[in-house]
Amino acid sequence: MSYVAPELAAPVQAFATSLGIGLLIGMERERRVDSAAGLRTYALVCMLGCLFALLTEKTGGPWALIAGLVVVALAMVASNFSSRQEEQYRGFTSEAAIIVTYGLGAAVWFGYSTLAVMIAITTTILLYFKAELRRISERMTAKDINSMLQFAVLSLVILPILPNADFGPYNAINPRQVWWMVVLISGLALGGYMALRMIGARHGATLLGIFGGLASSTATTMMFSRHANSHADLVRMSALVILIANVMVMIRLGLVSGVVAPQLIVPIATVFACGILPGVVMALYGWKILSAAGDLPMPEVKNPTELRTAISFGLLYGIVLLASAWLQDIAGNKGLYIVAIASGLTDADASVLSTLRLFNLELVSQGEAVIAVTLALGANLLFKIGLVISIGGGKLARHALPGLIAIGGGMAAGLLLV
């Protein structure tokens, strides 16, 4: 039984939501001794925004909402001026948060409650992690900022202007789809690259293996093969980093496959899971040496968002698409598998994505696509085994190869299950 009149139910809910948003942001500000306002102020400001939005709706013009904003702004200016007179200037963070809180209260009244709550949570997170964000900012280099700006160009400038239509033989090339793959792979690599930059080398093999696999498993394998060759006491640690990085490749490409070709997620996940499981078991077997880890070198990963790198990947992806479609047409399955193996040796991403694209175009069947994806990863794994043997030497090979071979054997067994 409701105790609120029907005509008041929606307004009461809106004001209650505004109160909750204000309390959420205000609770974080209350714990800051240098904050311009606290718990009650933010709650009142958010409800004030909701109230003035109500008045704006009733009067039919924006003036009430604008007047409320002006009143809040003048109150903040007066408070900040008083603080400066006392030589206690606090900055503008709290004032900006108050403006956001006022706007969120108005957004709630206009029917954007869910969005307002999401923004309120994001705002609180930004306010709460002040020290952590400052440390991240201080550790960022010009190269890091350049990488993020270049990724913004790849995803927000180039991608939207490309035509979304099929071109070329077999209609295999769609410029926007090709570039979307570039953005997807570059974004994952950028995330791994930035994580490596943030965690540094002191946090151990596990994180270096995880984020190294996201950024570039080939670069990670090569780097730690060299490291093992130069530092005999860290051979087992380098082997563990390499193993984890190659497990992450399957996890990363499994997630990408789920986005690009959802219909293939079950068979591909089955194959990858059969490879991941023995890899994880072998990694756990080497877990006992983690406590003995010293500072490890950072993998020398190239900027994944550099325009030249992105264009090179896009061209490679397009070439593999055309070659796969052509050989599939003239040689059937054998042509597709040959391209998967050849291209997978140097770049598993391009090979896997081209196969998924051909499947979406209905040029290959589900079974053929899964086999081609598995062959591409298997070929890439063989290439890395070659790096381990040729660069790392016999000691590293004895520790790293059992895990890498277990991954390949697991994928082969998984292929028999689908």
ABEGO torsion letter per residue (X at the ends): XBABBAAAAAAAAAAAAAAAAAAAAAAAAAABAABABBAAAAAAAAAAAAAAAAAAAAAGBAAAAAAAAAAAAAAAAAAAAAAAAAGABAEAAAAAAAAAAAAAAAAAAAGAAAAAAAAAAAAAAAAAAAAAAAAAAAABBAAAAAAAAAAAAAAAAAAAABBBBBBEBGGABBAAAAAAAAAAAAAAAAAAAAAAAAAEAAAEAAAAAAAAAAABAAAAAAAAAAAAAABAAAAAAAAAAAAAAAAAAAAAAAAAAAAABAAAAAAAAAAAAAAAAAAAAAAAAAAAAAAABBBBBBBBBBBAABAAAAAAAAAAAAAAAAAAAAAAAAAEAAAAAAAAAAAAAABAAAAAAAAAAAAAAGABBAAAAAAAAAAAAAAAAAAAAAAAAAAAEAAAAAAAAAAAAAAAAAAAAAAAAX
